[in-house]
Amino acid sequence: MTTSNALSSCTESAAAFTLGAHTLSVSLEIHAENRQRLVGCLWQKYGPDIKGSFVLLCGGTSRDAVWYASDAGEPFKQECFFHWAFGVLEPDWLGGLNVDTGKSYLFMPKQNVRAFIIFCKLDFCISVMLFVIMEDVNISKWRYASGRLLNESMIKSGVFPSQKFFRHVVPNAVDEVLYLDEIVSLLNDMVPTRLLTLRGRGTDSEVWTREAQFEGINKFFVDNAVLHRAMVDCRVRKVINYVIRVSKSLTEAKRRFQSSLREHLHYFLRAGPMMEYHLEAIFKHHIFYYGGMRRTASICVCGSGPNASILRYGNSIMPNDRLIRDGDLCLLDMGGEYYGYASDISLTFPINGIFSEDQKAIYNAVLRASKSILSLIRPGVSFPDMHRVAERVILEDLIKVGILKGDLENMWKLNVAAVFMPHGVGHLLGLDVHDVGGYAEGTPPRPQLDALPGIYFIDALLDAAIQSGDSRSSFFDVDVLPRFRGFGGVRIEDDVVVTSEGCEVLTASIPRSVADIETVMAEGRKLTVSLPEPLCSAGACATSPTNPLTSS
């Protein structure tokens, strides 16, 4: 028996995805369980009306990761709903599910020999879903090419006759594998009452999902109003043991990154200067090298100094390219992705290892808000509930610092806290970093989410509030506030799973208190590391950033 490189060498009943002994092993049974949950949800929601239906999902396409008209691009990322149901990591597949019987199907594209040679997929084994059983194949009819088995008849025909060699499907994976052009024949034999296709809009992106299509679909009744809600409900309610294992793996990669970051910060303390993108580079190296995470869950935010007040910093306009200066706070918001699942973690620290009194005051205010949120999380508690608690704590501490003055209740009613925290305090987390399910009034059982209070000093918001002339302007102490102009911001973000009694904080190992952070930073002074040498001699080239948007 041969397996895909991403499959662990295990028994058929325990097939798993792994990228090495140092990475997490994820049982592929999770996808069979997800499909069973989906069938159950459809019957529970719609009863007898759903009888005879056939779910049809489409994965991402090979063009999704390509840069415009080029033949280059990013590594392919599977469409999240399709990955949740089937676990196929390659493009251009469809998946089906008989709602009456629970029987599952994968529909694969026909590939020509050229594609296999270029992409080295001769033994791709339907990503991580299938075993190729070779015992009955006459080995004399095979020869080696590029270190992989290549069938002579495949060369002559130009098409890989895959399913005749897929004699056995991994238990708990899928029941049957067909070519894409066999869908019509299957459905004609099955005579479904309707095809359930996926149509819905992302809560944060507001982008519509792509519905499954195939030649001849117009012969069948298509219903796109049912499936999205059911799948969203299933994705929100996680399979807890699986989520905790994946998330802890992601968090462990983040912990190792902190260790390396400590070493590199020692270089800054002794030899100066680092760029923001150095922090991004250290992180990306560690999640891939130690955790097998080829991609990050979203754009890496590495804001230093005033850039720490830009909520979505790290974008193409401001790509983490500022020179970090002594005394700056650094706000990092990054997360690795493993087997499609995302983490999303933020931390804030002083680049020189010691918090100033003002930095300590703002950081402790955010830390207190974070602890208040985490103590509140349990089934039935909503995001607005968490937001109100965080706002009150932030206002209390800003009054103590002297930035605000006046009656706290009136401040809260007039939404003064939004000037300093212009975002929500959390979101759902899963296959999408801002996962499906929105921001429900009551937290359902078993979701995974994150909590991310913050305080930012954003000139545009501060000026608008102070110069508004309304009641809000009287709450700002204009003598104290200038001290915090250019301060940047502080954000603390933890990943949690809601349990029946509260929540489990998956990022609990990350140093959070001022004392713990300063201790970690002090340990870095004992270490020796290096940064890249300059490409030109002193005075021969500019040593400061040239991007006028980020050089402040």
Secondary structure as UniProt FT lines:
FT   TURN            5..6
FT   HELIX           12..14
FT   STRAND          16..17
FT   TURN            21..22
FT   STRAND          26..27
FT   HELIX           29..46
FT   HELIX           47..50
FT   TURN            51..52
FT   STRAND          53..58
FT   TURN            62..65
FT   TURN            68..69
FT   HELIX           80..86
FT   STRAND          94..98
FT   TURN            99..101
FT   STRAND          104..108
FT   HELIX           113..119
FT   TURN            122..123
FT   TURN            126..129
FT   TURN            135..136
FT   HELIX           139..141
FT   STRAND          142..145
FT   TURN            146..147
FT   STRAND          148..151
FT   HELIX           152..157
FT   HELIX           162..165
FT   TURN            171..172
FT   STRAND          176..179
FT   HELIX           180..182
FT   HELIX           183..190
FT   STRAND          194..196
FT   TURN            203..205
FT   TURN            215..216
FT   HELIX           217..219
FT   STRAND          222..223
FT   HELIX           227..236
FT   HELIX           240..271
FT   HELIX           276..291
FT   STRAND          295..296
FT   STRAND          301..304
FT   HELIX           305..309
FT   TURN            311..314
FT   TURN            326..327
FT   STRAND          329..334
FT   STRAND          336..338
FT   TURN            339..340
FT   STRAND          341..342
FT   STRAND          345..350
FT   TURN            351..352
FT   HELIX           357..376
FT   TURN            379..380
FT   HELIX           383..401
FT   HELIX           408..413
FT   TURN            414..416
FT   HELIX           417..420
FT   STRAND          426..428
FT   TURN            436..437
FT   STRAND          448..451
FT   STRAND          454..456
FT   HELIX           459..466
FT   HELIX           471..475
FT   TURN            478..480
FT   HELIX           481..484
FT   TURN            485..486
FT   STRAND          489..491
FT   STRAND          493..498
FT   STRAND          503..505
FT   TURN            506..509
FT   HELIX           514..523
FT   HELIX           524..526
FT   TURN            538..540
FT   TURN            548..550
//
